[in-house]
Amino acid sequence: MALNQNVKISISGLPGIGDKVQVDLGYDDGAAGTTATSPFAVMVELDGGTDIPLLSDDTLTFQSSGPDFYNPTTLFLKSTDDIVFASSFTTTGKLNVDSQEAITASGVTLQASDMYLGVTKVVTDGVTLLDGVNLLGNASGAINLVGATLTASGIGLIVSTCVNVSTQDSSYASNLIKVAFVQTSSDAQITLSGVTNLNATAGKITLASNSTVTAKATTQPDANSTAADPAMAAPTSARRWPSTWRRSAAAPASAAVAQAASAAGPGPGRDHRDRPA
């Protein structure tokens, strides 16, 4: 596909298969260091389908080799699974990254006019092991920066996880026992480790993580119950891990990171999501 207009590439993977997609904006026009193409917006999105725990995991990886690199007006990366930066990326345009599981940048430099890294995970059901028993309705999301340097006029790192599950009771032992059980958890984290630097040239850095859980188990007598009939329900188990942003103790804090820790408000984020035409 020629980059002579805004480009959107959508890839649908197969459920249960570990889909691997690499984004490479490098090219060779025979004269290294030249800019032979006009800039347009580029969007790459991966829908990998449902993973099988411990067997499959989808990944969208940014890794460019050069010697020249395309400079888009905005680079959008969007995935239902992990997004990994395996090489550095520099653009005079914007960088907008959106994952439903995790974003990782290790040992790389990311530079843009404006930068948003966001992870949003929403779970509305778990696994019904038995009727009335709902397990593993878990949501986790993370941004991991390891020895990375991010530079932009504004930087937003946002992680949000939400669980909203419910189950209705089911009868066992010839209606002698009714069971309604829910197990769930939600975990949102931002972790900065190694020598990681966040440089906001306009002084706008936002780090925000939010984790919520709504779990409901419903049990009630049936039409044949009497006042003497006991009603039983297993207790609901719901865990809401504290949403955190963390910096490794081994990494020296910079002024930019210190400012990020106290930043409040929406900051650079969803309102920066320009879409290619």
Secondary structure as GFF3:
##gff-version 3
##sequence-region A 1 277
A	DSSP	beta_strand	7	12	.	.	.	ID=ss1
A	DSSP	beta_strand	20	23	.	.	.	ID=ss2
A	DSSP	beta_strand	26	27	.	.	.	ID=ss3
A	DSSP	beta_strand	42	47	.	.	.	ID=ss4
A	DSSP	beta_strand	59	62	.	.	.	ID=ss5
A	DSSP	beta_strand	68	69	.	.	.	ID=ss6
A	DSSP	beta_strand	74	79	.	.	.	ID=ss7
A	DSSP	beta_strand	82	85	.	.	.	ID=ss8
A	DSSP	beta_strand	89	90	.	.	.	ID=ss9
A	DSSP	beta_strand	94	99	.	.	.	ID=ss10
A	DSSP	beta_strand	102	106	.	.	.	ID=ss11
A	DSSP	beta_strand	109	111	.	.	.	ID=ss12
A	DSSP	beta_strand	114	123	.	.	.	ID=ss13
A	DSSP	beta_strand	127	130	.	.	.	ID=ss14
A	DSSP	beta_strand	133	146	.	.	.	ID=ss15
A	DSSP	beta_strand	149	168	.	.	.	ID=ss16
A	DSSP	beta_strand	170	172	.	.	.	ID=ss17
A	DSSP	beta_strand	177	179	.	.	.	ID=ss18
A	DSSP	beta_strand	181	193	.	.	.	ID=ss19
A	DSSP	beta_strand	197	218	.	.	.	ID=ss20
A	DSSP	beta_strand	237	240	.	.	.	ID=ss21
A	DSSP	beta_strand	244	247	.	.	.	ID=ss22
A	DSSP	alpha_helix	255	261	.	.	.	ID=ss23
A	DSSP	three_ten_helix	270	272	.	.	.	ID=ss24
###
